[in-house]
Amino acid sequence: MPALNLVLLEELRGFMEEDVFTLIDEFEIDTQERLATIGQAIENQDAETLRTVAHTVKGGAASLGADSLSQHFRGLELRGRDASFQNIEQDFSNTQRCFVEAMGLIRKWLAEGK
């Protein structure tokens, strides 16, 4: 289960109010696109693209309090840095699954107003 930093999410909602919904929507859409880019980078063994895209999403996830998701992207970023593609498919699959779970938890948190 992805860990969420609820304190950070509350601070974000307090600061952004209703704009937090837009921020989360944009993060979700952007991350879906970036996951596709990461998938292509893995297929092409493009270490630099893997590293830079994973780094970007890692930061976005951390800014939304999706700590576990951020750590998954950190792992992919390090794989890109090291040009380590052996058995990376499982790490990528786990990251995709964590993304879906994290977004579900964030949406649930928003709906509950907590």
Order of alpha helices (4+ residues) and beta strands (2+ residues): alpha-alpha-alpha-alpha-alpha
